[in-house]
Every structure is written in structure tokens, then in C-alpha cells.
């Protein structure tokens, strides 16, 4: 049975795309808003480009880190070939954010697609941009922060 006071987000893709890093940034941004956050990671053959999925759940009180099938509010998919694999997780009326939500040709660094898609997600969540930026800052090395701030802004404004 779903808890209406819990928001469920899944970030999915393949190994090497930054699925885990995206969920770390997401979890940090949510935590900064004072929510209870739980996260679970599922690694397939991630070392060889296989499926990777993270469940992020947040609300006033969250008891389980796993998003029940069919109860995902927001599904963020970093690789087009993972969209249909993960679509059953999405609830009716849930939001799918697919890789084509951002024009990759506008990214300074294609490896920042994960953060650009978080920018798209940020338009749906009640988390101030400052919290997202701080979450990016604490989760990424200084040398790649500027390009990721740019990618986040691209997604947020696209």
C-alpha cells in the first residue's frame, strides 16, 4: 500500500552514466530540505555497461528504501534503452524524464547528462535551486562543478 506522504523517485541507466552520483546529489538536496530520505541501489552488470537503478524515497517519515513496483512518482532515465525496462515502476500519472528531455548537443560535457536530467527533475520538486547547487558542490570535485552547474541550469530551464 502506498504512502501518500512519501515521494518516490527512481534514477536508472547503465554503468558509467552517473546513476549513483545523480542519486547522491538528489538525496543530498532532499536532505537539505529536512526530509527523511532513504536510498537503495541495484547494480546489474554495471561494470560492463549493464543496468543500474537507484530508488530514492523521501517524506516526513520513510520506512523502506525500495520503491514498490508501479508507485514511482518520478522516473529519471539516463539511457534510452532503459526506458521501457523501467517504465513498469512508474505509477499512473507519474512523470517520466527520459534522456531526450535535454539536448545533449548543448552540454559542454556529455558526461554531465545525469546532472542535466536532475535539472529537469528539479522543476517538479519543491526544492530550492540553492539546495540543488549545494548538493552538486558537495558531491562533485571542484574541477567539474562549473560544467555541472551549467548542465543543471540547462535541464532546469529546458
BAFI-3210 file (N, C-alpha, C; in Angstrom, 3 decimals, decimal comma, padded with zeros to 6 digits):
// residues 158
n [1|2|3|4|5|6|7|8|9|10|11|12|13|14|15|16|17|18|19|20|21|22|23|24|25|26|27|28|29|30|31|32|33|34|35|36|37|38|39|40|41|42|43|44|45|46|47|48|49|50|51|52|53|54|55|56|57|58|59|60|61|62|63|64|65|66|67|68|69|70|71|72|73|74|75|76|77|78|79|80|81|82|83|84|85|86|87|88|89|90|91|92|93|94|95|96|97|98|99|100|101|102|103|104|105|106|107|108|109|110|111|112|113|114|115|116|117|118|119|120|121|122|123|124|125|126|127|128|129|130|131|132|133|134|135|136|137|138|139|140|141|142|143|144|145|146|147|148|149|150|151|152|153|154|155|156|157|158]
n.u [000,849|000,588|002,186|000,883|002,297|004,880|007,367|008,374|011,225|012,953|016,109|017,575|019,740|022,705|025,790|028,401|027,234|026,640|024,511|024,436|025,782|024,044|021,837|022,955|023,341|020,664|019,561|020,999|020,144|017,434|017,634|018,686|016,432|015,185|013,804|013,069|015,080|015,526|017,559|018,168|020,213|020,517|022,543|023,267|025,050|026,923|029,575|030,160|028,624|026,023|022,619|021,704|020,128|018,612|016,710|015,020|013,516|011,418|010,109|008,056|008,349|010,005|009,907|010,934|013,531|013,039|011,308|008,054|006,875|005,247|004,689|006,264|006,850|008,424|010,407|013,581|015,532|018,604|019,557|018,410|017,777|016,960|014,509|012,005|012,433|012,305|009,874|007,546|007,751|006,776|004,095|000,574|000,037|002,475|005,705|007,804|011,131|013,052|016,144|016,064|014,963|016,695|018,775|021,466|023,530|023,864|025,212|028,199|029,893|029,308|029,142|027,842|025,143|023,565|023,339|022,135|019,633|018,736|018,308|016,041|014,262|014,215|012,430|010,027|010,017|009,716|012,141|014,507|016,610|019,110|019,649|019,930|022,210|024,107|024,118|025,175|027,696|028,858|029,005|030,546|033,821|035,751|036,868|035,058|032,711|031,707|030,979|028,968|027,142|026,334|025,165|023,050|021,542|020,831|019,100|017,145|016,068|015,160]
n.v [-001,186|002,196|005,095|008,167|010,333|010,066|010,567|009,063|008,347|007,174|006,596|005,621|003,770|002,927|001,303|003,543|005,901|007,644|007,204|006,499|008,683|010,739|010,047|010,388|013,171|013,999|012,872|014,326|016,979|016,754|016,000|018,332|019,879|018,973|016,589|013,102|010,717|007,890|005,523|003,164|000,925|-000,792|-002,859|-004,071|-005,660|-003,545|-002,773|-003,389|-001,855|-002,525|-002,621|-000,182|000,944|003,226|003,714|006,331|007,579|009,839|011,882|012,887|010,748|007,854|004,428|002,295|001,748|000,926|001,442|000,556|-001,557|000,090|002,390|004,608|008,023|009,803|009,067|008,949|008,547|007,705|006,510|005,712|003,053|001,984|002,909|001,524|-000,796|000,092|001,386|000,021|000,553|003,073|004,976|005,384|008,416|009,289|010,898|010,715|011,193|011,260|010,581|012,237|014,585|016,590|018,456|016,923|017,916|020,470|020,338|021,023|019,058|015,799|013,852|014,980|014,641|013,302|015,152|017,241|016,102|015,898|018,565|018,913|017,302|018,833|020,871|019,817|019,244|020,492|021,939|024,258|025,964|026,668|024,670|022,451|023,239|023,335|020,657|019,544|020,738|019,584|016,939|016,586|016,809|019,824|020,624|019,844|021,066|023,540|022,932|021,145|022,675|024,285|022,349|021,504|023,870|024,045|021,825|022,537|024,801|024,008]
n.w [000,000|-000,869|000,483|000,874|001,739|001,018|-001,392|-004,369|-006,213|-009,013|-010,364|-013,281|-015,468|-017,284|-016,350|-015,557|-016,349|-014,333|-012,593|-009,854|-008,731|-009,448|-007,876|-005,370|-005,340|-005,606|-003,229|-001,299|-001,826|-001,154|001,548|002,613|002,715|004,895|004,925|005,611|004,183|002,149|000,475|-002,096|-003,931|-007,007|-008,662|-011,793|-014,245|-013,898|-014,153|-016,727|-018,373|-017,841|-016,528|-014,100|-011,190|-009,000|-006,097|-004,608|-001,846|-000,165|002,504|005,298|007,074|006,247|005,717|004,229|001,844|-000,738|-003,775|-004,366|-007,051|-009,669|-008,240|-008,536|-008,532|-009,978|-012,663|-013,693|-016,412|-017,739|-020,014|-023,195|-023,874|-021,509|-020,799|-021,399|-019,947|-017,326|-017,144|-016,043|-013,326|-012,919|-011,659|-012,463|-014,004|-013,183|-013,641|-016,385|-017,079|-019,627|-021,471|-023,722|-022,857|-022,552|-024,669|-025,709|-027,284|-026,472|-024,148|-022,437|-021,542|-022,219|-020,291|-018,213|-018,419|-016,553|-014,435|-015,781|-016,306|-013,717|-013,337|-014,939|-013,467|-011,140|-011,626|-010,971|-008,282|-004,952|-004,131|-003,372|-005,749|-004,741|-002,850|-004,501|-005,945|-003,897|-003,171|-005,494|-005,386|-003,027|-003,743|-006,008|-007,489|-007,298|-009,751|-011,717|-011,150|-012,232|-014,917|-014,396|-012,928|-015,003|-016,691|-015,043|-014,951|-017,645|-017,908|-016,000|-017,116|-019,570]
ca.u [000,000|001,428|002,099|000,716|003,222|006,232|007,610|009,235|011,992|013,914|017,085|018,004|020,619|023,687|027,033|029,268|026,486|026,471|023,237|024,639|026,131|022,810|021,002|023,628|023,013|019,242|019,378|021,570|019,253|016,227|018,017|018,859|015,094|014,713|013,017|013,639|015,441|016,075|018,046|018,605|020,874|020,509|023,567|023,292|026,437|027,242|030,962|030,239|027,568|024,717|021,607|021,886|018,918|018,558|015,417|015,136|012,198|011,515|008,879|008,195|008,925|010,105|010,272|011,647|014,209|012,658|010,071|007,231|006,558|004,041|004,456|007,273|006,295|009,332|011,359|014,622|016,269|019,765|019,869|017,161|017,465|016,478|013,187|010,943|012,759|011,932|008,548|006,558|007,896|006,082|002,665|-000,305|000,176|003,845|006,466|008,987|012,139|013,911|017,353|015,794|014,428|017,764|019,535|022,855|024,463|024,058|026,037|029,639|030,470|028,217|029,085|027,022|023,727|022,883|023,037|021,163|018,319|018,317|017,765|014,662|013,519|014,101|011,254|008,852|010,141|009,743|013,462|015,105|017,792|020,312|019,904|020,456|023,581|024,967|024,228|026,143|029,010|029,434|029,118|031,429|035,096|035,719|037,250|033,935|031,488|031,193|030,305|027,750|026,184|025,841|024,279|021,847|020,777|020,273|017,937|016,136|015,482|014,767]
ca.v [000,000|003,367|006,128|009,412|011,337|009,714|010,753|008,004|008,701|006,169|007,035|004,389|003,924|001,853|001,561|004,576|007,111|008,519|006,959|006,557|010,056|011,528|009,774|011,025|014,600|014,096|012,608|015,455|018,132|016,462|016,022|019,740|020,431|018,464|015,370|011,784|010,193|006,530|005,243|001,791|000,793|-002,105|-002,920|-005,254|-005,785|-002,131|-002,592|-003,632|-001,118|-003,120|-001,801|000,322|001,644|003,634|004,145|007,388|007,844|010,856|012,408|013,161|009,514|006,796|003,188|001,371|002,448|000,393|001,937|-000,565|-001,542|000,829|003,512|005,640|009,324|010,392|008,111|009,648|007,510|008,307|005,791|005,422|001,621|001,601|003,493|000,507|-001,737|000,679|002,009|-000,582|001,138|004,360|004,909|006,113|009,849|009,605|011,680|010,095|012,121|010,440|011,301|013,246|015,792|017,581|018,386|016,601|018,737|021,740|020,089|021,219|017,739|014,818|013,065|015,682|014,420|012,934|016,365|017,983|015,487|016,331|019,904|018,722|016,820|019,908|021,687|019,128|019,059|021,734|022,055|025,466|025,782|026,781|023,360|021,602|023,673|022,911|019,200|019,300|021,162|018,655|015,589|016,538|017,514|021,239|020,818|019,600|021,696|024,583|022,303|020,516|023,758|024,668|021,267|021,567|025,040|023,682|020,973|023,273|025,835|023,497]
ca.w [000,000|-000,986|001,493|000,129|002,260|000,559|-002,821|-004,880|-007,403|-009,483|-011,368|-013,938|-016,630|-017,379|-015,644|-016,096|-016,692|-013,180|-011,915|-008,408|-008,387|-009,552|-006,706|-004,230|-005,407|-005,303|-001,800|-000,553|-001,989|-000,381|002,962|002,977|002,945|006,176|004,784|005,832|002,862|002,091|-000,870|-002,358|-005,227|-007,627|-009,704|-012,644|-014,702|-014,040|-014,573|-018,167|-019,061|-017,561|-015,859|-012,739|-010,776|-007,603|-005,571|-003,608|-001,278|000,869|003,089|006,724|007,619|005,238|006,393|003,353|000,759|-002,048|-004,382|-004,848|-008,485|-010,010|-007,330|-008,756|-008,911|-010,969|-013,216|-014,443|-017,126|-018,393|-021,249|-023,907|-023,858|-020,182|-020,557|-021,351|-018,873|-016,040|-017,197|-015,126|-011,989|-012,887|-011,345|-013,382|-013,754|-012,806|-014,616|-016,978|-017,586|-020,482|-021,875|-024,746|-022,227|-022,661|-025,916|-025,339|-028,060|-025,757|-022,961|-022,604|-021,315|-022,336|-019,056|-017,222|-018,713|-015,305|-013,674|-016,589|-016,086|-012,376|-013,545|-015,404|-012,300|-010,145|-011,935|-010,420|-006,838|-004,181|-003,529|-003,932|-006,583|-003,908|-002,242|-005,573|-006,244|-002,787|-003,283|-006,579|-004,902|-002,051|-004,303|-007,175|-007,327|-007,696|-011,156|-012,639|-010,641|-013,131|-016,062|-013,896|-012,649|-016,329|-017,136|-014,217|-015,420|-018,952|-017,655|-015,243|-017,965|-020,905]
c.u [000,887|001,156|001,997|001,666|004,663|006,297|008,643|009,892|012,905|014,802|017,650|018,881|021,523|024,963|027,873|028,555|026,290|025,131|023,409|024,964|024,895|021,930|021,632|023,283|021,550|018,992|019,874|020,653|017,988|016,508|018,149|017,524|014,479|013,845|013,800|013,878|015,994|016,462|018,478|019,186|020,781|021,501|023,387|024,755|026,986|028,665|031,110|029,124|026,189|023,818|022,000|020,626|019,049|017,142|015,706|013,722|012,348|010,136|009,132|008,818|008,852|010,605|011,093|012,317|013,754|011,314|009,269|006,930|005,242|003,749|005,485|006,604|007,096|010,365|012,320|015,499|017,374|020,105|018,567|016,781|016,969|015,068|012,122|011,182|012,234|010,532|007,530|006,637|007,049|004,598|001,869|-000,231|001,561|004,575|007,697|009,889|013,166|015,116|017,113|015,141|015,436|018,470|021,011|023,882|024,730|024,883|027,514|030,358|029,317|028,065|028,246|025,518|022,957|022,461|022,037|019,753|017,813|017,751|016,327|013,786|013,255|012,895|009,988|008,862|010,260|011,044|014,122|016,385|019,077|020,663|020,450|021,920|024,551|025,163|025,209|027,553|029,640|029,637|030,068|032,730|035,012|035,974|036,108|032,634|030,897|030,420|029,005|026,712|025,531|024,834|022,964|020,944|020,124|019,017|016,814|015,386|015,016|013,291]
c.v [001,240|004,356|007,465|010,519|011,062|009,928|009,736|008,432|007,531|006,836|005,747|004,709|002,718|002,289|002,613|005,871|008,067|008,381|007,117|007,975|010,944|011,299|010,337|012,513|014,819|013,921|013,752|016,675|017,961|016,563|017,462|020,427|019,882|017,220|014,147|011,203|008,790|006,257|003,790|001,744|-000,638|-002,065|-004,206|-005,491|-004,374|-001,884|-002,733|-002,927|-001,704|-002,178|-001,432|001,115|002,026|004,078|005,205|007,702|008,897|011,348|012,706|011,960|008,436|005,535|002,241|002,146|002,023|000,968|000,723|-000,429|-000,798|002,016|004,626|006,928|009,959|009,355|008,878|008,582|008,156|007,673|005,358|003,945|001,119|002,112|002,406|-000,517|-001,227|001,277|001,351|-000,034|002,387|004,174|005,648|007,594|010,266|010,302|010,906|011,197|011,272|011,260|012,381|014,513|016,941|017,369|018,178|017,440|020,083|021,578|020,306|019,884|016,733|013,986|013,747|015,571|014,078|014,176|017,232|017,417|015,747|017,749|019,847|018,282|017,954|020,808|021,101|019,025|020,407|021,818|023,276|025,171|025,842|025,442|022,380|021,948|023,231|021,394|018,815|019,610|020,123|017,247|015,464|017,285|018,933|021,434|020,555|020,247|022,692|023,967|021,630|021,536|024,211|023,624|021,292|022,713|024,744|022,832|021,717|024,260|025,335|023,169]
c.w [000,000|000,139|000,764|000,591|001,872|-000,949|-003,253|-006,183|-007,744|-010,515|-011,956|-015,140|-016,719|-016,671|-016,343|-016,445|-015,520|-012,485|-010,404|-007,964|-008,448|-008,324|-005,431|-004,179|-005,037|-003,808|-000,939|-000,630|-001,148|001,120|003,462|003,242|004,230|006,098|005,247|004,438|003,014|000,651|-000,962|-003,761|-005,717|-008,778|-010,490|-012,994|-014,925|-014,496|-016,082|-018,933|-018,860|-016,785|-014,432|-012,408|-009,317|-007,273|-004,516|-003,151|-000,192|001,298|004,549|007,437|006,548|005,934|005,542|002,226|-000,637|-002,526|-004,863|-006,345|-008,704|-009,116|-007,467|-009,237|-010,048|-011,381|-014,110|-015,082|-017,961|-019,735|-021,917|-023,855|-022,502|-019,888|-020,411|-020,246|-017,531|-015,997|-016,252|-013,692|-011,817|-012,567|-012,407|-013,020|-013,307|-013,950|-015,070|-017,508|-018,315|-020,943|-022,930|-024,183|-022,283|-023,991|-025,564|-026,091|-027,397|-024,484|-023,294|-022,479|-021,292|-021,064|-017,969|-017,529|-017,439|-014,518|-014,448|-016,377|-014,664|-012,448|-014,022|-014,227|-011,310|-010,387|-011,313|-008,894|-006,135|-003,380|-004,169|-004,726|-005,769|-003,254|-003,279|-005,840|-005,138|-002,821|-004,393|-006,079|-003,958|-002,610|-005,486|-006,906|-007,900|-009,192|-012,146|-012,166|-011,630|-014,298|-015,623|-013,453|-013,950|-016,845|-016,352|-014,689|-016,771|-018,757|-016,961|-016,127|-019,323|-020,966]
res [x|x|x|x|x|x|x|x|x|x|x|x|x|x|x|x|x|x|x|x|x|x|x|x|x|x|x|x|x|x|x|x|x|x|x|x|x|x|x|x|x|x|x|x|x|x|x|x|x|x|x|x|x|x|x|x|x|x|x|x|x|x|x|x|x|x|x|x|x|x|x|x|x|x|x|x|x|x|x|x|x|x|x|x|x|x|x|x|x|x|x|x|x|x|x|x|x|x|x|x|x|x|x|x|x|x|x|x|x|x|x|x|x|x|x|x|x|x|x|x|x|x|x|x|x|x|x|x|x|x|x|x|x|x|x|x|x|x|x|x|x|x|x|x|x|x|x|x|x|x|x|x|x|x|x|x|x|x]
***
